[in-house]
Amino acid sequence: MKTIKIIIAIAALASFTSCGPNKEAEEKQKRKDDSLMEIQRNDAINNAEKLLNDTTAQVGDTVKNGKK
């Protein structure tokens, strides 16, 4: 009876280890996540540049209007 329980425990352990994602799938998911993060980073940089340009233009307009 003890040996049957041990065999079942070893088989269960082996099935848990073999059912996990393999190295290739993990690397593929990591590359996908990295590319999505790069897109978000580029969008954030573009938005920051746009905001900076808008703010600079507003400051320039204020200075020009103040001198008139």
Stockholm file with secondary structure:
# STOCKHOLM 1.0

chainA/1-68         MKTIKIIIAIAALASFTSCGPNKEAEEKQKRKDDSLMEIQRNDAINNAEKLLNDTTAQVGDTVKNGKK
#=GR chainA/1-68 SS CHHHHHHHHHHHHHHHHHTSCCHHHHHHHHHHHHHHHHHHHHHHHHHHHHHHHHHHHHHHHHHHHHHC
#=GC SS_cons        CHHHHHHHHHHHHHHHHHTSCCHHHHHHHHHHHHHHHHHHHHHHHHHHHHHHHHHHHHHHHHHHHHHC
//
